Amino acid sequence: MKTENVSLITRVIKIIRFIRLPNLLIIVLTQFLLRYCLFAPFLYNGDTEVMTSLVDFSLLCLATILITSGGYVINDYFDVRIDEINKPSHLIVGKIIPGRTAIKWHILLTGLGSLIGFYLAYRVRLLSFGLIFPAVGLLLWFYSAKYKRMLFWGNFIVAMLSALVVLIVYLFEFFWLRLHPDFFADLVPDLLWVGKLFLAYALFAFLVTFYREVIKDMEDVKGDARVGCRTIPIVFGINSSKWIVTGLIVLTMFLLGSGLFVLYRLALMTVFWYLLPTVLLPMIYLIYRVFNSNTQEEYHIMSNICKIIMVAGVLSMQLIAISK
């Protein structure tokens, strides 16, 4: 496939779409909110001077988005045949960027992210922490080349990596604190409490991402079937997939409802009244859309609703910090 000659503006727009800039901004927003809305008030009582340095934390965010960008690039490389069917107007690899160039960009982005990861591992004196970054890069390669086309595993891997965006922040702070035994022991009870908050947001990210991935598979079922993928909609059918998505949404709503009950008991009413209309009600609306959508465009709208739910959930951290 030959690359096309397009205007500079069109090329820039397609490159932004290529690296999923909005998704990367959501990652940065999430990680900074975790630092300043959970760690700063609940672990350090607002004293940010004793936290990991802002430079190191910014490098952690940079490594995360570099590895993620590399994953998006390699995913589009392996999805050329699928995208030619599902999204021909959005096709970039082979039309705007040659396939070999995409491979080079993947290696460069993943390599830079891994190097930063090993530097951060040096900062916390733990080599195994640095291994997380190239391991994720390698997993994203195998996901794009193989696991994405397998039943369940593709959805599970993306959901786990979404949760890791949250958990990596906790791990980095934990390993840094471990180097300071003079006040690490005093912070253990607070670390356990903050850890529960991190797990709650990680589980939320996992579940929303999982059913969003199933919805995206419903959207892309035509091209996926053509190249022999065995996604949930292809194996079980669209109607069964709708019930699976609904079950996952209901599970998320149940867990969120349990969280809302805890917030109510703790008299954290600001957070309670925020989550009710911005996260819980959109999930109810999403269930309605699940059973009233049948076209690729309608499934795409459902996918975007999932993204809105994710962002709304992330933004709730601000209110939790204020209620401290």
C-alpha positions in Angstrom: 0.0 0.0 0.0 1.4 3.4 -1.0 1.3 6.4 1.3 -0.9 9.3 0.3 0.0 12.9 -0.3 -2.2 14.9 2.1 -2.2 18.4 3.4 -0.2 19.3 6.5 -3.3 19.9 8.6 -4.8 16.6 7.6 -1.6 14.8 8.4 -1.4 16.5 11.9 -5.1 15.6 12.6 -4.4 12.0 11.6 -1.2 11.8 13.7 -3.1 13.0 16.7 -5.7 10.4 16.1 -2.9 7.8 15.5 -1.4 8.3 19.0 -4.9 8.8 20.6 -4.0 12.1 22.1 -7.2 12.4 24.2 -6.5 9.0 25.8 -3.0 10.1 26.6 -4.3 13.3 28.2 -6.7 11.2 30.3 -3.8 9.1 31.5 -1.8 12.2 32.6 -4.9 13.7 34.3 -5.5 10.5 36.1 -2.0 10.1 37.4 -1.7 13.7 38.5 -5.0 13.5 40.3 -3.9 10.4 42.1 -0.8 12.2 43.3 -2.4 15.4 44.4 -5.9 14.3 45.4 -5.1 10.9 47.1 -1.5 10.8 48.1 -1.0 14.5 49.1 -4.0 15.0 51.4 -4.4 11.4 52.8 -0.8 10.3 53.1 1.2 13.5 53.6 -1.5 15.9 55.0 -0.8 18.3 52.2 3.0 18.4 52.7 4.1 17.7 49.1 7.8 18.4 50.0 8.2 14.8 51.4 6.6 13.1 48.3 8.5 11.7 45.4 9.9 14.7 43.5 7.7 16.3 40.9 10.4 15.7 38.2 10.5 11.9 39.0 6.7 11.7 39.0 6.5 13.6 35.7 9.0 11.1 34.3 6.7 8.3 35.5 3.8 9.9 33.6 6.0 10.4 30.5 7.1 6.8 30.6 3.5 5.7 30.9 2.3 7.7 27.9 5.4 6.7 25.8 4.7 3.0 26.4 1.0 3.6 25.7 1.7 5.5 22.5 4.0 2.7 21.3 1.1 0.3 22.0 -1.3 2.3 19.9 1.2 2.5 17.0 1.9 -1.2 16.9 -1.9 -2.0 17.3 -2.6 0.1 14.2 0.2 -1.6 12.3 -1.3 -5.1 13.0 -4.9 -3.8 12.4 -4.4 -2.5 8.9 -6.5 -5.2 7.3 -9.2 -4.8 9.9 -9.3 -1.0 9.6 -9.5 -1.2 5.8 -12.9 -2.7 6.4 -14.1 -1.1 9.6 -12.6 2.4 9.4 -11.1 3.1 5.9 -11.3 6.8 6.4 -9.3 6.6 9.6 -6.6 4.3 8.2 -3.1 5.8 8.8 -0.5 3.0 8.6 0.1 2.4 4.9 -1.7 5.6 3.9 -0.1 8.4 5.9 2.8 6.5 7.6 4.6 3.5 6.0 4.4 0.2 7.9 8.2 0.1 8.5 8.0 3.7 10.0 5.3 2.6 12.3 7.5 -0.3 13.6 10.4 2.1 14.1 8.1 4.5 16.0 6.9 1.7 18.2 10.5 0.6 19.0 11.5 4.2 19.7 8.5 5.1 21.9 8.7 1.8 23.9 12.5 2.0 24.2 12.4 5.6 25.6 9.6 4.7 28.0 11.6 1.6 29.1 14.8 3.7 29.6 12.9 6.2 31.8 11.4 3.2 33.7 14.8 1.9 34.5 15.9 5.3 35.6 12.9 5.4 38.0 13.8 1.9 39.2 17.3 3.3 40.0 15.7 6.1 41.9 13.7 3.7 44.1 16.6 1.1 44.2 14.5 -1.7 42.8 15.3 -3.2 39.4 12.1 -5.2 39.1 10.1 -1.9 39.1 11.9 -0.9 35.9 11.1 -4.3 34.3 7.4 -3.4 34.3 7.8 -0.9 31.5 9.5 -3.2 28.8 7.2 -6.0 29.9 4.2 -3.9 29.2 5.6 -2.8 25.9 6.2 -6.5 25.0 2.7 -7.4 26.1 1.2 -4.7 23.9 3.1 -6.1 20.9 1.8 -9.7 21.6 -1.7 -8.2 22.3 -1.7 -6.5 18.9 -0.2 -9.4 17.0 -2.1 -12.3 18.7 -4.1 -11.8 21.9 -6.5 -9.2 20.5 -7.8 -11.8 18.1 -8.4 -14.3 20.9 -11.6 -14.8 22.9 -11.5 -12.9 26.2 -7.7 -12.4 26.5 -7.6 -9.2 24.4 -10.3 -7.5 26.5 -8.7 -8.7 29.7 -5.2 -7.5 28.9 -6.4 -3.9 27.9 -8.5 -3.8 31.1 -5.6 -4.9 33.2 -3.3 -2.3 31.6 -5.9 0.4 32.3 -5.9 -0.6 36.0 -2.1 -0.6 35.9 -2.1 3.1 35.0 -3.6 3.7 38.5 -1.5 1.0 40.4 1.8 2.1 39.0 1.5 5.4 40.8 0.9 3.7 44.1 3.8 1.3 43.5 6.2 4.1 42.7 5.3 6.0 45.8 5.4 2.9 48.0 8.9 1.8 46.8 10.1 5.4 47.3 8.8 5.5 50.9 10.4 2.2 51.6 13.8 3.9 51.2 12.9 6.2 54.2 12.4 3.9 57.2 12.4 6.8 59.5 8.9 7.8 58.6 7.8 4.8 56.5 6.6 2.8 59.5 4.5 5.8 60.7 2.7 6.0 57.3 1.9 2.3 57.0 -1.7 2.7 58.4 -2.3 5.6 56.0 -0.7 3.6 53.1 -3.3 0.8 53.7 -6.2 3.3 53.6 -4.9 5.1 50.5 -4.2 1.7 49.0 -7.9 0.8 49.2 -8.8 4.1 47.4 -6.3 3.2 44.6 -7.7 -0.3 44.4 -11.2 1.1 44.1 -10.2 3.4 41.2 -8.1 0.6 39.6 -11.1 -1.8 39.7 -13.4 0.9 38.3 -10.9 1.4 35.4 -10.7 -2.3 34.8 -14.4 -2.9 34.6 -15.3 0.2 32.5 -12.4 -0.6 30.1 -13.4 -4.3 29.9 -17.0 -3.6 28.8 -15.9 -0.7 26.6 -13.5 -3.2 24.8 -16.4 -5.6 24.2 -18.5 -2.7 22.8 -15.6 -1.8 20.5 -15.5 -5.4 19.3 -19.2 -5.1 18.6 -18.4 -2.0 16.6 -15.6 -3.7 14.6 -17.2 -7.1 14.2 -17.4 -7.0 10.4 -13.6 -6.5 9.9 -12.7 -8.7 12.8 -14.7 -11.6 11.4 -13.1 -11.1 7.9 -9.6 -11.7 9.3 -10.5 -14.6 11.6 -10.7 -12.9 15.0 -12.5 -14.8 17.8 -13.8 -11.9 19.8 -16.8 -12.2 22.2 -19.3 -10.8 19.6 -18.0 -13.2 16.9 -18.0 -16.3 19.1 -21.2 -15.7 21.1 -23.0 -13.3 18.8 -24.1 -9.7 19.2 -27.2 -10.4 21.3 -25.2 -12.5 23.8 -22.5 -9.8 23.8 -25.1 -7.2 24.8 -26.1 -9.3 27.8 -22.4 -9.7 28.8 -21.9 -5.9 28.6 -25.0 -5.4 30.6 -23.9 -7.8 33.2 -20.5 -6.0 33.5 -22.2 -2.6 33.8 -24.6 -3.9 36.5 -21.6 -5.3 38.4 -19.9 -2.0 38.1 -23.1 -0.2 39.3 -23.4 -2.6 42.3 -19.8 -1.9 43.4 -20.3 1.8 42.8 -23.5 1.6 44.8 -21.6 0.0 47.6 -19.1 2.8 47.5 -21.9 5.4 47.5 -23.3 3.7 50.6 -19.9 4.0 52.3 -19.7 7.7 51.3 -23.2 8.3 52.7 -22.2 6.6 56.0 -19.1 8.8 56.2 -21.2 11.9 55.5 -19.1 12.6 52.3 -22.2 14.0 50.6 -20.4 16.1 48.0 -18.8 13.1 46.5 -22.0 11.1 46.9 -24.1 13.6 45.0 -21.4 14.0 42.3 -21.1 10.3 41.5 -24.8 9.7 41.4 -25.6 11.9 38.3 -22.2 11.8 36.6 -21.3 8.1 36.8 -24.3 6.0 38.0 -27.0 7.6 35.8 -24.9 7.4 32.6 -24.4 3.7 33.3 -28.1 3.3 33.5 -28.4 5.2 30.2 -25.7 3.0 28.7 -27.7 -0.1 29.5 -30.6 1.5 27.6 -28.3 2.2 24.6 -27.0 -1.4 24.7 -30.4 -2.8 23.8 -31.3 0.0 21.4 -28.2 0.1 19.3 -27.6 -2.0 16.2 -25.2 0.0 13.9 -21.5 0.6 13.9 -22.2 4.3 14.6 -24.4 3.6 17.6 -21.8 1.3 19.1 -19.2 4.0 18.6 -21.4 6.4 20.6 -21.7 3.8 23.4 -17.9 3.5 23.4 -17.6 7.3 23.9 -20.2 7.2 26.7 -17.9 4.7 28.4 -15.0 7.2 28.1 -17.2 9.9 29.6 -18.0 7.7 32.5 -14.3 7.0 33.0 -13.4 10.6 33.0 -16.2 11.5 35.3 -15.1 8.8 37.8 -11.5 10.1 37.6 -12.6 13.6 38.3 -14.3 12.5 41.6 -10.8 12.4 43.2 -10.9 16.2 43.5 -14.0 16.1 45.6 -12.5 13.3 47.8 -9.5 15.5 48.4 -11.7 18.5 49.3 -13.7 16.4 51.7 -10.5 15.4 53.6 
